[in-house]
């Protein structure tokens, strides 16, 4: 996550997805207007779910790296994610923690066409499930 925030800072901002949509082809770099900037970022203490919870409550959505390589994650569509097969160190995807509940779940967003209307409810306080607190950070705007 940190490299993405460094890129945004070093390049004076980032475009919106609407103004610079992903295209699965080789193309020339486009120059577009800046939609957001950041001055840096804050890394949340690795492995500290209480610190992640505090950041989500006081700052808002937090970028996290997780292990999403197993089919139990990729094919998730609803319900309890606790039997998920994943590692807390083999991190391969960036997602957003957008909330949590009193019922010991993290609410994670990974795009509208996946999971439960774009979200998964991952277990909170379950030994850093899928590495959710291994590498988490948020931008300073």
Secondary structure, DSSP 4 states (H G I P E B T S, - for coil): -HHHHHHHHHTT-B--TTTS---SS--PPPP----B--SEEEEEPTT-HHHHHHHHHHT--EEEEE---SHHHHT--SS--TT----SS---EEEEEEEE-TTSEEEEE--TTSTBTTEEEEESSSSSGGGTTTSEEEEE-
